[in-house]
Amino acid sequence: MFLWGTATASYQIEGGVTEDGRGPSVWDTFAHEPGRVRDGHTGDVACDHYHRWPEDIALMADLGVDSYRFSIAWPRIQPDGKGPANPAGLDFYDRLVDGLREKGIVPAATLFHWDLPQALQDEGGWLARDTASRFADYAALVAERLADRVPMWITLNEPFVHMAFGYAMGAHAPGLALLTGALPAAHHQLLGHGLATAALRANGAGQVLITNNCTPVWPASDDPADLAAAEAYDILHNRLFNDPVLLGRYPDLSAYGPALDCVRDGDLDLISAPLDGLGINYYNPTRIAAPGGDGLPFTDAGITGYPVTAFGWPVVPDGLRELLTGLKARYGDALPPVYVTENGCSQPDEPGPGGTVDDQARIAYLDGHIRAVEQAAAEGVDVRGYYVWSLLDNFEWAEGYHQRFGLVHVDFATQRRTPKASYHWFKERIARR
């Protein structure tokens, strides 16, 4: 069955950051540091989903989705990142899962969407090997409670983005700017994935996936320096997180310095345990040129000649087909079924006369990308789902509330939800199957 769905993430929508025993996450800390998030916005309230989840499930039921991809806030389950589960935290997700199932919506739970307990960050975060073991303990606690009703589990969301923005460039929590010194955070996230996969299966989980953010990499020219830079970027963004999972080995990382010295015997066997699917988040291709002197072996050359979203990201629907068919060509039989676990765009959505939001640009975006998925499937890629990012306008990380990705408009002052034109279009598209 092909799954039509929507996706969200805990810190971006839940709010209730100090309620029912939840501990602080790295994003609570980061967002409250002056200058980190645009206009000083925080996720303290966000979409208030922690209290309004029945209303949000009703919106999904009316939309007609098959599945809802959400993330579980690790600090709700283990406020300090270790030890016994916080019962109130598990109870919240218990209610959410039961509410989804009552409406016939398949829950797809992501264990880590960047909100690491601050207590673990204080001990090194994903630069510390022990965090991978703590992640497996957390996975076991959650699966023990929910695996009987949650058929699909995703260990990590976009480990590349978390490493690059959070540990290499400092634009996201935890705000470290280590450049290539961030690479251990890649390995320890992947090790955490492998250990959590085993813990999930041991506690009754059915399908287990990882979600990677991937991008087609376009060299800026045929110049050998640009081609070499594009290859180096493809290794960092795509292959660093796909090769160990699917092939059991790391790509050649020599462009980024000495070999990873944090990889131990047996790690790659854990990381490459068979999966039931690969989640792919796609937003745009990346055009790469030769290095520019900042210490990295590439330069982002930007893409012109395409429409752009409110974020300034190029809108290239065929890039999704290119990405999916490229994964099939690269990994062959090692590629499990693919789920597009995020795809969507930010637009300057504001209600017009009568309170409606006529987001035609988003409709065109979704239509083009869904057609790209259909074309990839026609070319032999086993694609089994498409999840729109996002159900709701929400806290968009360092951009605060300035970038609106939702099918549903949220007035953050009143928490009023208003389905946009894209919501109604997607409802009709799902009904056509």
C-alpha positions as CSV (number, residue, x, y, z in Angstrom):
1,M,0.0,0.0,0.0
2,F,1.3,3.5,-0.9
3,L,1.1,5.8,2.1
4,W,0.0,9.4,1.8
5,G,0.9,11.4,4.8
6,T,2.0,14.5,6.5
7,A,4.9,15.1,8.9
8,T,5.8,17.2,11.9
9,A,8.5,17.2,14.7
10,S,8.1,17.5,18.4
11,Y,10.0,20.7,19.2
12,Q,8.5,22.5,16.2
13,I,4.9,21.9,17.2
14,E,4.4,20.6,20.7
15,G,5.1,23.5,23.2
16,G,4.5,22.5,26.8
17,V,8.3,22.4,27.3
18,T,8.2,22.4,31.1
19,E,5.0,20.4,31.6
20,D,4.6,16.9,33.0
21,G,8.2,16.3,33.8
22,R,9.8,17.2,30.4
23,G,13.4,18.1,30.7
24,P,15.2,20.8,28.7
25,S,16.5,19.9,25.2
26,V,19.4,21.5,23.3
27,W,16.8,23.5,21.3
28,D,15.3,24.9,24.5
29,T,18.8,26.1,25.5
30,F,19.8,27.3,22.0
31,A,16.5,29.2,21.3
32,H,16.8,31.1,24.6
33,E,20.4,32.3,23.8
34,P,20.3,35.8,22.4
35,G,20.9,36.1,18.6
36,R,20.5,32.4,17.9
37,V,17.0,32.4,16.5
38,R,15.5,35.1,14.3
39,D,13.6,37.7,16.4
40,G,14.3,35.7,19.6
41,H,11.5,33.2,18.8
42,T,11.4,30.0,20.8
43,G,9.5,26.7,20.7
44,D,8.1,27.3,24.2
45,V,4.5,27.3,22.9
46,A,4.9,26.6,19.1
47,C,1.6,25.2,17.9
48,D,0.5,24.1,21.3
49,H,0.1,20.6,19.9
50,Y,0.7,19.2,23.4
51,H,-2.8,20.4,24.3
52,R,-4.4,20.7,20.9
53,W,-3.5,17.3,19.5
54,P,-7.2,16.1,19.2
55,E,-7.9,19.1,17.0
56,D,-4.8,18.3,14.9
57,I,-5.8,14.6,14.5
58,A,-9.3,15.8,13.4
59,L,-7.6,17.9,10.7
60,M,-5.6,14.9,9.5
61,A,-8.7,12.7,9.5
62,D,-10.5,15.2,7.3
63,L,-7.5,15.5,5.0
64,G,-7.7,11.7,4.5
65,V,-4.1,10.8,5.1
66,D,-3.1,7.2,5.5
67,S,-0.2,8.0,7.9
68,Y,1.2,10.6,10.2
69,R,4.9,11.0,10.8
70,F,5.6,12.6,14.2
71,S,8.6,12.7,16.4
72,I,8.9,11.8,20.1
73,A,10.6,14.3,22.3
74,W,13.4,12.4,24.1
75,P,13.4,14.8,27.0
76,R,9.7,14.0,27.7
77,I,10.6,10.3,28.1
78,Q,13.9,10.7,29.9
79,P,14.3,14.3,31.2
80,D,18.0,13.8,31.7
81,G,18.6,11.5,28.8
82,K,19.0,8.4,30.9
83,G,17.3,6.3,33.6
84,P,13.7,5.2,33.9
85,A,11.0,6.5,31.7
86,N,8.9,9.5,32.8
87,P,5.3,8.0,32.8
88,A,3.6,11.3,31.9
89,G,5.8,11.6,28.8
90,L,4.9,8.1,27.6
91,D,1.3,8.8,28.4
92,F,1.1,11.7,26.0
93,Y,2.3,9.6,23.1
94,D,0.1,6.8,24.2
95,R,-2.9,9.1,23.8
96,L,-1.7,10.5,20.5
97,V,-1.1,7.0,19.0
98,D,-4.5,5.8,20.2
99,G,-6.1,8.9,18.8
100,L,-4.5,8.3,15.4
101,R,-5.5,4.7,15.3
102,E,-9.1,5.5,16.2
103,K,-9.2,7.6,13.0
104,G,-7.5,4.9,10.9
105,I,-4.3,6.8,10.6
106,V,-1.0,4.8,10.7
107,P,1.4,6.3,13.2
108,A,5.0,6.6,12.0
109,A,7.2,7.6,14.9
110,T,10.6,9.2,14.7
111,L,12.8,8.8,17.7
112,F,15.2,11.7,17.2
113,H,14.4,14.9,15.4
114,W,17.2,17.0,16.9
115,D,15.9,17.6,20.5
116,L,18.6,15.9,22.4
117,P,18.3,16.2,26.2
118,Q,20.5,19.0,27.4
119,A,22.0,16.8,30.1
120,L,23.5,14.6,27.4
121,Q,24.8,17.6,25.5
122,D,26.5,18.6,28.7
123,E,28.4,15.3,28.5
124,G,29.4,15.8,24.9
125,G,26.2,15.2,22.9
126,W,26.7,13.2,19.7
127,L,30.5,13.9,19.9
128,A,30.4,11.3,22.8
129,R,30.1,7.6,22.0
130,D,28.1,7.0,25.1
131,T,25.2,9.0,23.6
132,A,24.6,6.2,21.1
133,S,24.1,3.8,24.0
134,R,21.8,6.1,25.8
135,F,19.8,6.5,22.5
136,A,19.3,2.7,22.4
137,D,18.1,2.7,26.0
138,Y,15.6,5.4,25.1
139,A,14.4,3.5,22.0
140,A,13.8,0.4,24.1
141,L,11.6,2.3,26.6
142,V,9.5,3.9,23.9
143,A,9.1,0.7,21.9
144,E,8.2,-1.3,25.0
145,R,5.2,1.0,25.5
146,L,4.2,1.7,21.9
147,A,5.4,-0.9,19.5
148,D,2.2,-2.9,19.7
149,R,0.4,0.1,18.0
150,V,3.1,1.9,16.0
151,P,4.0,-0.2,12.9
152,M,6.6,2.2,11.5
153,W,9.7,3.5,13.4
154,I,12.3,5.9,12.2
155,T,15.5,6.1,14.3
156,L,17.0,9.4,13.2
157,N,15.9,12.4,11.2
158,E,18.4,13.9,8.8
159,P,21.7,13.1,10.7
160,F,23.6,15.1,8.0
161,V,21.7,18.3,8.8
162,H,22.0,17.8,12.5
163,M,25.8,17.3,12.2
164,A,26.4,20.1,9.7
165,F,24.1,22.8,11.1
166,G,24.4,21.8,14.8
167,Y,28.1,20.7,15.1
168,A,30.0,22.0,12.1
169,M,28.5,25.5,11.4
170,G,26.7,26.4,14.6
171,A,23.5,27.6,12.9
172,H,21.3,25.0,14.8
173,A,21.5,23.6,18.3
174,P,23.8,22.8,20.0
175,G,25.5,25.7,18.2
176,L,29.0,24.3,17.7
177,A,31.2,25.5,14.8
178,L,33.7,22.6,14.5
179,L,33.8,22.3,10.7
180,T,35.4,18.9,10.0
181,G,35.8,18.3,13.7
182,A,32.0,17.5,13.7
183,L,32.5,14.2,11.8
184,P,32.4,12.1,15.0
185,A,28.8,13.3,15.4
186,A,28.1,11.6,12.1
187,H,29.5,8.2,13.3
188,H,27.9,8.3,16.7
189,Q,24.5,9.2,15.3
190,L,24.8,6.2,12.9
191,L,26.0,4.0,15.7
192,G,23.0,5.2,17.7
193,H,20.8,4.2,14.8
194,G,22.3,0.7,14.7
195,L,21.9,0.2,18.4
196,A,18.4,1.6,18.4
197,T,17.4,-0.6,15.5
198,A,18.4,-3.7,17.6
199,A,16.6,-2.3,20.7
200,L,13.4,-1.6,18.6
201,R,13.3,-5.1,17.2
202,A,13.9,-6.6,20.6
203,N,10.9,-4.8,21.9
204,G,8.5,-5.8,19.1
205,A,8.9,-3.0,16.5
206,G,7.8,-4.0,13.0
207,Q,9.2,-1.7,10.3
208,V,12.4,0.2,11.1
209,L,13.9,2.9,8.9
210,I,16.3,5.8,9.0
211,T,15.5,9.1,7.3
212,N,18.3,10.9,5.5
213,N,18.2,14.3,3.8
214,C,19.6,13.8,0.3
215,T,20.3,16.1,-2.5
216,P,21.3,15.7,-6.2
217,V,24.7,17.3,-6.5
218,W,25.3,19.3,-9.7
219,P,28.9,20.4,-10.6
220,A,29.1,24.0,-11.5
221,S,31.0,23.1,-14.7
222,D,33.0,20.4,-16.3
223,D,36.2,21.8,-14.9
224,P,38.0,19.0,-13.1
225,A,38.2,21.1,-9.9
226,D,34.4,21.6,-9.9
227,L,33.9,17.9,-10.6
228,A,36.2,16.9,-7.7
229,A,34.4,19.3,-5.4
230,A,31.0,18.0,-6.4
231,E,32.2,14.4,-5.6
232,A,33.5,15.6,-2.2
233,Y,30.2,17.2,-1.4
234,D,28.2,14.2,-2.5
235,I,30.3,12.1,-0.2
236,L,29.6,14.4,2.8
237,H,25.9,15.1,2.3
238,N,24.7,11.8,0.8
239,R,27.1,8.9,1.0
240,L,28.4,9.5,4.5
241,F,25.0,8.6,5.8
242,N,23.8,6.1,3.2
243,D,26.8,4.0,2.5
244,P,27.4,2.7,6.1
245,V,23.7,1.9,6.5
246,L,23.2,0.2,3.1
247,L,26.7,-1.1,2.3
248,G,28.3,-1.5,5.7
249,R,31.3,0.8,4.9
250,Y,32.2,4.5,4.9
251,P,33.0,6.3,1.6
252,D,36.5,7.8,1.1
253,L,36.6,10.8,3.5
254,S,40.2,11.8,2.8
255,A,39.0,15.2,1.4
256,Y,38.0,16.0,5.0
257,G,41.2,15.0,6.8
258,P,42.4,11.9,8.6
259,A,40.3,8.8,8.9
260,L,37.6,8.7,11.5
261,D,39.3,7.3,14.6
262,C,36.1,6.8,16.5
263,V,35.0,3.8,14.4
264,R,35.5,0.5,16.4
265,D,35.4,-3.1,15.3
266,G,31.8,-4.2,15.0
267,D,30.3,-0.7,14.6
268,L,29.6,-1.0,10.9
269,D,27.9,-4.4,11.4
270,L,25.5,-2.7,13.8
271,I,25.0,0.3,11.6
272,S,24.2,-1.8,8.5
273,A,21.6,-4.1,10.1
274,P,18.9,-4.7,7.5
275,L,16.1,-2.1,7.3
276,D,12.6,-2.2,6.2
277,G,12.8,1.1,4.3
278,L,14.8,4.2,3.7
279,G,13.2,7.6,4.4
280,I,14.3,10.3,2.1
281,N,13.7,14.0,2.7
282,Y,14.1,16.1,-0.4
283,Y,13.9,19.9,-0.9
284,N,16.3,20.9,-3.7
285,P,19.5,20.0,-5.6
286,T,22.8,21.6,-4.7
287,R,25.3,23.1,-7.2
288,I,28.9,22.8,-6.2
289,A,32.1,24.5,-7.3
290,A,35.8,24.3,-6.4
291,P,36.9,25.3,-2.9
292,G,36.9,28.9,-2.0
293,G,39.5,29.0,0.7
294,D,37.3,28.5,3.8
295,G,38.9,25.1,4.6
296,L,36.2,23.0,3.0
297,P,36.8,21.1,-0.2
298,F,33.8,22.7,-2.0
299,T,31.8,25.9,-2.5
300,D,28.1,26.1,-2.7
301,A,27.7,27.9,-6.0
302,G,23.9,28.3,-5.8
303,I,21.3,27.5,-8.4
304,T,19.6,30.0,-10.7
305,G,17.0,29.8,-13.4
306,Y,14.3,28.2,-11.2
307,P,11.5,29.6,-9.1
308,V,12.4,29.9,-5.4
309,T,10.5,29.4,-2.2
310,A,10.2,32.0,0.6
311,F,13.3,30.4,2.0
312,G,15.1,31.1,-1.3
313,W,15.4,27.4,-2.1
314,P,15.2,26.5,-5.8
315,V,12.0,24.6,-6.8
316,V,13.2,21.7,-8.9
317,P,10.6,18.9,-8.9
318,D,12.6,16.7,-11.3
319,G,15.4,16.7,-8.8
320,L,13.4,14.3,-6.7
321,R,13.1,11.9,-9.6
322,E,16.8,12.3,-10.3
323,L,17.6,11.6,-6.6
324,L,15.4,8.5,-6.3
325,T,16.6,7.0,-9.6
326,G,20.2,7.8,-8.6
327,L,19.8,6.0,-5.3
328,K,18.5,3.0,-7.2
329,A,21.4,3.1,-9.6
330,R,24.0,3.5,-6.9
331,Y,22.8,0.9,-4.4
332,G,20.8,-1.5,-6.6
333,D,19.5,-4.5,-4.6
334,A,20.9,-3.0,-1.4
335,L,18.3,-0.2,-1.5
336,P,15.2,-1.1,0.5
337,P,11.8,0.4,-0.2
338,V,11.9,4.2,-0.2
339,Y,9.5,6.5,1.6
340,V,9.6,10.2,0.8
341,T,9.3,11.2,4.5
342,E,9.5,15.0,3.9
343,N,8.8,17.2,0.9
344,G,7.3,20.7,1.0
345,C,8.0,24.4,0.7
346,S,7.7,27.6,2.7
347,Q,5.6,30.4,1.2
348,P,4.6,33.8,2.5
349,D,1.2,32.6,3.5
350,E,-1.2,35.1,5.1
351,P,-5.0,34.9,5.2
352,G,-6.7,37.0,2.6
353,P,-10.3,38.3,2.5
354,G,-12.6,36.0,4.3
355,G,-9.7,34.4,6.2
356,T,-8.7,32.0,3.3
357,V,-5.1,31.2,2.3
358,D,-4.8,30.8,-1.4
359,D,-1.3,29.2,-1.6
360,Q,-1.2,28.3,-5.3
361,A,2.6,28.2,-5.4
362,R,2.5,25.4,-2.8
363,I,-0.1,23.5,-4.9
364,A,2.1,23.7,-7.9
365,Y,5.1,22.6,-5.8
366,L,3.4,19.6,-4.5
367,D,1.9,18.6,-7.8
368,G,5.3,18.7,-9.5
369,H,7.0,16.7,-6.8
370,I,4.3,14.1,-6.6
371,R,4.6,13.7,-10.4
372,A,8.3,13.2,-9.9
373,V,7.7,10.4,-7.5
374,E,5.4,8.8,-9.9
375,Q,8.0,9.1,-12.7
376,A,10.7,7.5,-10.4
377,A,8.3,4.6,-9.6
378,A,7.7,4.2,-13.4
379,E,11.5,4.0,-13.8
380,G,11.7,1.1,-11.3
381,V,12.2,2.7,-7.9
382,D,10.2,1.0,-5.1
383,V,8.6,4.1,-3.6
384,R,6.0,3.4,-0.9
385,G,5.0,6.7,0.6
386,Y,4.9,10.5,0.3
387,Y,4.7,12.7,3.4
388,V,4.1,16.4,3.0
389,W,6.2,18.7,5.2
390,S,4.3,19.9,7.0
391,L,0.8,19.5,8.5
392,L,1.0,22.8,10.3
393,D,2.9,26.0,10.1
394,N,5.4,25.7,12.9
395,F,8.7,26.8,14.6
396,E,11.2,26.6,11.7
397,W,14.4,26.2,13.7
398,A,16.7,29.2,13.4
399,E,14.1,31.1,11.3
400,G,11.6,31.0,14.2
401,Y,8.0,31.5,12.9
402,H,9.0,33.3,9.7
403,Q,8.9,30.3,7.4
404,R,5.5,28.7,6.8
405,F,5.5,25.2,5.5
406,G,2.1,24.0,6.6
407,L,-0.9,22.8,4.7
408,V,-2.7,24.4,7.7
409,H,-2.2,28.1,8.6
410,V,-1.5,28.7,12.3
411,D,-2.1,32.1,13.8
412,F,0.5,31.9,16.5
413,A,-1.1,34.6,18.6
414,T,-4.5,32.7,18.9
415,Q,-3.5,29.2,17.8
416,R,-6.3,29.2,15.3
417,R,-5.9,26.6,12.6
418,T,-7.1,27.4,9.0
419,P,-6.7,24.9,6.2
420,K,-5.0,26.5,3.2
421,A,-6.0,25.9,-0.4
422,S,-3.1,23.3,-0.6
423,Y,-4.8,21.3,2.2
424,H,-8.0,21.0,0.1
425,W,-5.9,20.2,-3.1
426,F,-4.0,17.5,-1.3
427,K,-7.2,16.1,0.1
428,E,-8.5,15.7,-3.4
429,R,-5.2,14.3,-4.6
430,I,-5.3,11.6,-1.9
431,A,-8.9,10.7,-2.7
432,R,-7.9,10.0,-6.4
433,R,-5.2,7.6,-5.3
